Protein backbone atom coordinates (compact mmCIF):
# COMPACT_ATOMS: atom_id res chain seq x y z
CA UNK A 1 0.00 0.00 0.00
CA UNK A 2 1.03 3.63 0.54
CA UNK A 3 3.00 5.64 3.04
CA UNK A 4 0.78 8.39 4.41
CA UNK A 5 1.59 11.48 6.46
CA UNK A 6 -1.33 12.51 8.67
CA UNK A 7 -1.22 15.91 10.38
CA UNK A 8 -4.00 16.81 12.79
CA UNK A 9 -3.67 18.54 16.16
CA UNK A 10 -6.84 16.86 17.42
CA UNK A 11 -5.67 13.70 19.17
CA UNK A 12 -9.07 12.04 18.85
CA UNK A 13 -9.47 12.75 15.14
CA UNK A 14 -5.83 11.89 14.38
CA UNK A 15 -5.98 8.57 16.24
CA UNK A 16 -9.30 7.60 14.63
CA UNK A 17 -8.01 8.27 11.11
CA UNK A 18 -4.72 6.56 11.89
CA UNK A 19 -6.58 3.41 12.96
CA UNK A 20 -8.78 3.45 9.84
CA UNK A 21 -5.86 4.01 7.47
CA UNK A 22 -3.65 1.41 9.15
CA UNK A 23 -6.47 -1.15 8.99
CA UNK A 24 -6.53 -0.56 5.23
CA UNK A 25 -2.88 -1.61 5.07
CA UNK A 26 -1.25 1.81 4.79
CA UNK A 27 1.85 2.86 6.69
CA UNK A 28 0.76 5.95 8.60
CA UNK A 29 3.01 8.59 10.15
CA UNK A 30 0.62 10.56 12.34
CA UNK A 31 1.75 13.92 13.72
CA UNK A 32 0.04 16.33 16.06
CA UNK A 33 2.22 19.24 15.01
CA UNK A 34 3.52 20.57 11.72
CA UNK A 35 6.82 21.32 13.49
CA UNK A 36 7.73 17.62 13.35
CA UNK A 37 7.27 17.26 9.58
CA UNK A 38 10.85 17.97 8.46
CA UNK A 39 12.21 15.25 10.75
CA UNK A 40 9.56 12.75 9.63
CA UNK A 41 10.31 13.44 5.95
CA UNK A 42 13.96 12.55 6.56
CA UNK A 43 12.85 9.09 7.71
CA UNK A 44 10.30 8.11 5.08
CA UNK A 45 9.12 9.02 1.60
CA UNK A 46 5.46 10.02 1.60
CA UNK A 47 2.96 9.01 -1.07
CA UNK A 48 0.14 11.17 0.26
CA UNK A 49 -0.15 13.80 3.00
CA UNK A 50 -3.50 14.22 4.71
CA UNK A 51 -3.80 17.49 6.62
CA UNK A 52 -6.57 18.76 8.88
CA UNK A 53 -8.25 21.88 7.53
CA UNK A 54 -8.30 23.51 10.97
CA UNK A 55 -5.03 23.54 12.91
CA UNK A 56 -4.16 25.47 16.05
CA UNK A 57 -1.35 27.59 14.62
CA UNK A 58 -2.03 27.34 10.90
CA UNK A 59 -4.59 26.05 8.49
CA UNK A 60 -4.58 23.04 6.21
CA UNK A 61 -4.32 25.06 3.03
CA UNK A 62 -1.15 26.85 4.19
CA UNK A 63 0.37 23.61 5.45
CA UNK A 64 -0.59 21.87 2.22
CA UNK A 65 1.36 24.44 0.21
CA UNK A 66 4.35 24.07 2.55
CA UNK A 67 4.28 20.29 2.10
CA UNK A 68 4.22 20.69 -1.66
CA UNK A 69 7.25 22.97 -1.38
CA UNK A 70 8.95 20.20 0.62
CA UNK A 71 8.41 17.82 -2.30
CA UNK A 72 5.18 16.00 -1.43
CA UNK A 73 3.18 15.96 -4.64
CA UNK A 74 -0.08 14.61 -3.28
CA UNK A 75 -1.69 16.57 -0.45
CA UNK A 76 -5.32 16.35 0.65
CA UNK A 77 -7.31 18.21 3.27
CA UNK A 78 -9.48 16.41 5.82
CA UNK A 79 -12.41 18.15 7.47
CA UNK A 80 -15.56 17.21 9.33
CA UNK A 81 -17.93 19.20 7.13
CA UNK A 82 -16.46 19.77 3.67
CA UNK A 83 -18.01 22.73 1.93
CA UNK A 84 -17.86 23.53 -1.74
CA UNK A 85 -15.52 26.44 -0.95
CA UNK A 86 -13.08 24.01 0.73
CA UNK A 87 -13.00 21.92 -2.43
CA UNK A 88 -12.59 25.01 -4.62
CA UNK A 89 -9.71 26.34 -2.49
CA UNK A 90 -8.00 22.95 -2.50
CA UNK A 91 -8.23 22.73 -6.28
CA UNK A 92 -7.14 26.34 -6.76
CA UNK A 93 -3.88 25.83 -4.86
CA UNK A 94 -3.09 22.43 -6.37
CA UNK A 95 -4.14 20.06 -3.59
CA UNK A 96 -5.63 16.78 -4.79
CA UNK A 97 -8.83 16.80 -2.80
CA UNK A 98 -10.82 16.99 0.41
CA UNK A 99 -11.61 13.99 2.61
CA UNK A 100 -14.70 13.79 4.76
CA UNK A 101 -14.14 12.76 8.39
CA UNK A 102 -15.17 11.18 10.62
CA UNK A 103 -16.07 8.44 8.24
CA UNK A 104 -16.36 4.71 7.87
CA UNK A 105 -13.57 2.43 6.74
CA UNK A 106 -15.39 1.72 3.47
CA UNK A 107 -15.86 5.41 2.74
CA UNK A 108 -12.26 6.38 3.51
CA UNK A 109 -11.07 3.48 1.32
CA UNK A 110 -13.20 4.78 -1.56
CA UNK A 111 -12.02 8.37 -1.04
CA UNK A 112 -8.35 7.35 -0.88
CA UNK A 113 -8.60 5.20 -4.02
CA UNK A 114 -10.04 8.16 -5.89
CA UNK A 115 -7.29 10.51 -4.67
CA UNK A 116 -4.43 8.10 -5.30
CA UNK A 117 -5.59 7.23 -8.82
CA UNK A 118 -6.18 10.76 -9.79
Secondary structure by P-SEA (a helix, b strand, c coil): cbbbbbbcccaaaaaaaaaaaaaacccccccccccaaaaaaacccccbbbbbcccccccaaaaaaaaaaacccbbbbbcccccaaaaaaaaaacccccccccccaaaaaaaaaaaaac
